[in-house]
Amino acid sequence: MNDVYILDACSLIAYLNDEKGADNVKDLLIKSGNDECSLYIHMINLYEIYYDFF
């Protein structure tokens, strides 16, 4: 059974801005791409990332 992770806005913003912890998020994204784990994020957190980006 794969591990399941729930990402929040801060973790993805850190990844996008190459801040502290970005490497951890990158590793999870790679594992998810290889079907080694499952990643989820709530839609509200996606809107927060969108707001921070623009």
Secondary structure by P-SEA (a helix, b strand, c coil): cbbbbbbcaaaaaaaaacccaaaaaaaaaaaaaaccbbbbbcaaaaaaaaaaac
